[in-house]
């Protein structure tokens, strides 16, 4: 394959506490930045750690003057920031046949939420207000645009704040991310980080894609009990729940129904107390399964625009697999070969032959 693995000749810029550091950029050996749809943006940066410092030969960074726990670490490609977080770990590598190295581990501000575990209850609260409150607990601003019911009681039981927020986001088909010191939350349908067009054998160098019916369902139902009305409640989500996202493709539930018949699933782990809660739970789970009908993994030339929440519009892949994919994981990679972007994308439909 020409231009193996989609390499672009470029070297990232490294900044500590907001100040670009040329020596770190030049000493960078390996870089991996990973963003997933579940939150926590993490970075691993490997640097050479042997050379001349203060007129003597020795270790460059073990004095913890430059690379220190809690310091801000920013990585840019050109003028685009691809990581902004704080140092959480320092690893010494002493390989055979090479000079010593230091591996720097960093996470974004979700680290605060991940390391805070609580048991508490919230009363008469919506998911939007809950997310804003937890953001405030950590001194974060909040950019929250989600809808959903108001709950009489929500319980956080021996969970980290991040795990609790993830659980609440999943229940209303929303996604979380961190932008510097701002907690972002938005419904999947409204989150749109832009579209990047990639063409196979040009800026899309590799791609493997699977359409799989095993995780699909023709409908999902949720049962509960309306305490105030003293009656049972139920909501069933069907293929119409995902129809607005198909863009003319054929959905997994539709193909499943034609090939194997109805495959229904009931959610036993939810106990909704109102009809709108049952509807939110059933439709969120149905959409999550349906969107994973077609999942592809690709390697592209380095592009900071390829981020979780964006779309990649893939061309020259034939009638079944060409089209838009929602990015659920992005990895910006740098090593001896150069820099590239790897991604995972999903879509709820298969193109028509």
C-alpha positions in Angstrom: 0.0 0.0 0.0 1.3 3.4 -0.9 2.2 5.7 2.0 1.9 2.9 4.6 -0.7 3.2 7.4 -1.8 6.7 6.3 1.3 8.6 7.6 1.6 12.3 7.3 5.0 13.9 7.9 4.4 15.9 11.0 5.5 16.2 14.6 3.1 17.2 17.4 3.7 20.3 19.6 3.9 19.6 23.3 3.1 22.3 25.9 3.5 22.2 29.7 1.3 24.6 31.7 0.4 26.3 28.5 4.0 26.9 27.3 5.3 25.1 24.2 8.4 23.1 24.9 10.7 22.5 21.9 12.9 19.9 23.7 9.9 17.8 24.5 8.6 17.9 21.0 12.0 17.0 19.6 12.4 14.2 22.1 9.0 12.6 21.5 9.3 9.0 20.6 5.8 7.7 20.8 2.4 9.2 21.3 -1.1 7.8 21.8 -4.2 9.9 22.5 -7.4 8.1 23.0 -11.0 9.5 23.2 -14.0 7.3 23.6 -17.7 8.0 23.7 -17.9 7.0 27.4 -15.7 9.9 28.4 -12.1 10.3 29.8 -9.6 11.6 27.2 -6.2 10.0 28.0 -2.7 10.5 26.6 0.5 8.5 26.8 3.7 10.3 25.6 7.0 8.6 25.5 10.2 10.7 25.6 13.9 10.0 25.4 15.3 10.5 28.9 19.1 10.6 28.5 21.3 13.4 27.4 23.3 16.5 28.4 21.7 18.7 31.0 23.5 21.4 33.0 26.8 20.5 31.3 26.6 16.9 32.5 25.4 13.6 30.9 22.5 11.9 32.7 18.7 11.6 33.0 16.8 14.6 31.6 13.5 14.5 33.4 13.8 12.6 36.7 14.2 15.9 38.6 10.4 16.5 38.2 11.0 20.1 37.4 9.4 20.0 34.0 7.4 16.8 34.0 5.5 16.7 37.3 2.2 15.3 38.6 -0.7 17.6 38.2 0.9 19.9 35.6 -1.1 20.7 32.5 -0.2 18.8 29.3 -1.4 20.0 25.9 -0.7 18.4 22.6 -1.4 20.1 19.3 -1.1 19.2 15.6 -0.6 22.4 13.8 -2.8 24.9 15.5 -5.4 22.3 16.5 -5.4 21.0 20.1 -5.9 17.2 20.2 -5.4 16.8 24.0 -5.7 19.0 27.0 -5.3 17.4 30.4 -3.1 17.0 33.5 -0.2 14.6 34.2 -1.3 11.6 36.4 1.6 9.2 36.0 5.3 9.0 35.2 6.8 5.7 34.1 10.5 4.9 33.7 11.6 2.6 30.9 15.1 1.2 30.8 15.3 -0.9 27.6 18.0 -3.2 26.3 20.0 -1.5 23.5 18.4 1.9 23.8 18.7 5.0 26.0 16.4 5.3 29.0 12.9 6.7 28.4 10.1 8.3 30.4 6.5 7.7 29.7 4.1 10.4 30.7 0.5 9.5 31.4 -2.3 12.2 31.4 -6.1 12.4 31.6 -8.6 15.2 31.0 -10.7 16.7 33.8 -12.9 13.7 33.9 -10.2 12.3 36.2 -11.6 14.4 39.0 -15.0 12.7 38.6 -13.5 9.2 38.1 -11.7 9.4 41.4 -14.6 10.7 43.5 -16.9 7.9 44.8 -20.1 8.6 46.7 -23.3 7.2 48.0 -26.1 9.9 48.0 -29.6 10.6 46.8 -31.2 13.4 44.8 -34.9 14.3 44.9 -37.1 16.0 42.4 -34.4 16.4 39.9 -33.9 16.1 36.1 -30.8 14.7 34.4 -29.9 18.1 33.1 -30.0 19.6 36.6 -28.1 16.6 38.0 -25.3 17.0 35.5 -25.0 20.7 36.2 -24.9 20.0 40.0 -22.1 17.4 39.7 -20.1 19.7 37.4 -20.4 22.4 40.1 -19.2 20.0 42.7 -15.9 19.8 40.9 -15.6 23.5 40.0 -16.4 22.8 36.4 -18.6 24.9 34.0 -21.4 23.0 32.4 -22.6 23.0 28.8 -25.6 20.7 29.1 -28.3 20.3 26.5 -30.3 17.2 27.3 -34.0 16.5 27.8 -35.8 13.9 29.8 -38.1 13.3 32.8 -37.9 14.7 36.3 -37.4 12.0 38.9 -38.8 11.8 42.4 -35.6 10.2 43.6 -32.2 9.3 42.0 -29.7 7.3 44.0 -25.9 7.2 43.5 -24.8 4.0 45.3 -21.1 3.6 45.9 -20.4 4.9 42.4 -17.8 7.4 41.1 -19.3 10.7 39.9 -18.2 9.7 36.4 -19.8 6.3 36.5 -23.0 7.8 37.8 -23.1 10.4 35.1 -22.4 7.8 32.4 -25.3 5.7 33.7 -27.6 8.7 33.6 -26.5 9.8 30.2 -27.1 6.3 28.8 -30.6 6.2 30.1 -31.6 9.3 28.1 -29.5 8.6 25.0 -27.0 11.4 25.8 -23.2 11.6 25.6 -20.6 13.3 27.9 -17.3 15.0 27.1 -14.9 17.4 28.6 -13.7 20.6 26.9 -11.0 22.0 29.1 -12.8 22.8 32.3 -16.3 22.6 30.9 -18.5 19.5 31.2 -20.4 18.9 28.0 -23.5 16.8 27.7 -25.9 16.5 24.7 -28.3 14.0 23.2 -26.7 11.8 20.6 -29.1 13.0 17.9 -28.2 16.7 18.5 -24.4 16.3 19.0 -22.7 17.0 15.7 -19.0 17.7 15.7 -18.9 18.2 12.0 -18.2 15.9 9.1 -14.8 14.9 7.6 -14.8 13.3 4.2 -12.3 10.5 3.6 -11.7 8.5 0.4 -10.3 5.0 0.4 -6.7 4.9 -0.9 -6.3 8.6 -0.6 -6.8 10.1 3.0 -8.5 6.9 4.2 -5.7 4.3 4.1 -7.2 1.3 5.8 -10.7 0.3 6.8 -12.4 -2.9 8.1 -16.1 -3.0 8.7 -18.7 -5.5 10.0 -22.5 -5.5 9.8 -23.7 -8.0 12.4 -27.2 -9.0 13.4 -26.3 -10.7 16.7 -26.7 -7.5 18.8 -29.9 -6.3 17.0 -33.5 -6.5 18.3 -36.8 -5.9 16.5 -38.2 -4.2 19.6 -37.3 -3.4 23.2 -39.9 -3.1 26.0 -39.7 -1.7 29.5 -42.2 -2.5 32.3 -42.8 -0.5 35.5 -45.3 0.7 38.0 -47.0 4.0 38.3 -47.2 4.5 42.1 -49.4 7.6 41.9 -51.9 6.0 39.5 -51.5 2.5 40.9 -51.2 0.8 37.6 -48.7 -1.0 35.4 -46.9 0.9 32.7 -45.1 -0.3 29.6 -43.4 1.2 26.6 -42.1 -0.7 23.6 -39.5 0.8 21.3 -39.6 -0.4 17.7 -37.8 0.2 14.4 -39.4 3.6 14.0 -37.2 4.8 16.9 -34.1 4.8 14.6 -35.7 5.6 11.3 -34.7 9.3 11.4 -31.0 8.3 11.4 -30.9 5.9 8.4 -30.3 8.3 5.5 -31.9 5.9 3.1 -30.1 2.8 4.4 -31.7 -0.4 5.6 -31.7 -0.8 9.4 -30.4 -3.8 11.3 -33.8 -4.5 13.0 -35.5 -4.5 9.5 -33.0 -7.0 8.1 -33.2 -9.1 11.3 -37.0 -9.2 11.0 -36.8 -10.3 7.3 -34.1 -12.9 7.8 -35.0 -14.4 11.2 -38.4 -13.0 12.4 -39.1 -11.0 15.5 -36.5 -10.8 18.2 -37.9 -8.8 21.2 -36.1 -8.0 24.4 -37.4 -6.8 27.8 -35.2 -4.7 30.1 -35.4 -6.2 33.6 -32.9 -3.9 35.3 -34.9 -0.7 35.1 -37.8 0.2 37.3 -39.5 3.2 35.8 -42.2 4.9 37.9 -43.8 6.9 35.1 -44.6 6.5 31.4 -42.0 9.0 30.2 -39.3 7.2 32.2 -40.2 3.9 30.6 -40.2 5.5 27.1 -36.7 7.1 27.7 -35.2 3.8 28.9 -36.7 1.7 26.1 -35.8 4.0 23.3 -32.3 4.8 24.5 -31.5 1.0 24.7 -33.0 0.3 21.3 -31.0 3.2 19.6 -27.8 2.1 21.3 -28.2 -1.5 19.8 -29.4 -0.3 16.4 -26.5 2.1 15.9 -24.0 -0.7 16.4 -25.3 -2.7 13.4 -22.5 -1.5 11.2 -19.1 -0.9 12.9 -15.9 0.0 11.1 -12.3 0.7 12.1 -10.1 2.8 10.0 -6.7 4.5 9.7 -6.6 8.0 8.1 -4.0 10.7 7.6 -3.7 12.8 10.8 -6.8 15.0 11.2 -7.7 16.7 14.5 -11.3 17.1 13.3 -11.8 13.3 13.6 -13.1 13.3 17.2 -15.8 11.5 19.1 -19.1 13.1 18.2 -18.0 13.9 14.6 -18.9 12.1 11.4 -16.6 10.6 8.8 -18.1 10.4 5.4 -16.3 7.4 3.8 -16.1 7.2 0.0 -15.1 4.5 -2.5 -16.1 1.6 -0.2 -18.9 0.2 -2.4 -22.7 0.5 -2.1 -23.0 -1.3 1.2 -20.4 0.5 3.3 -19.9 3.9 1.8 -21.5 6.8 3.7 -21.5 8.5 7.1 -20.2 6.9 10.3 -20.5 8.4 13.7 -17.1 8.4 15.5 -17.2 6.6 18.8 -13.5 6.4 19.4 -10.5 8.4 18.0 -6.8 7.7 18.5 -4.1 10.1 17.4 -0.9 8.2 17.1 2.7 9.2 16.6 5.8 7.0 16.3 8.9 6.6 14.2 6.7 6.3 11.1 5.0 9.7 11.6 1.5 10.7 12.7 -1.9 9.3 11.9 -5.5 9.1 13.2 -7.2 5.8 13.9 -11.0 5.8 14.5 -14.0 3.6 15.2 -17.3 4.6 13.6 -20.8 3.1 13.7 -24.0 3.5 11.7 -27.5 2.0 12.1 -28.0 1.1 8.4 -26.5 -0.9 5.5 -26.4 0.8 2.1 -28.6 -0.6 -0.6 -26.9 -2.7 -3.4 
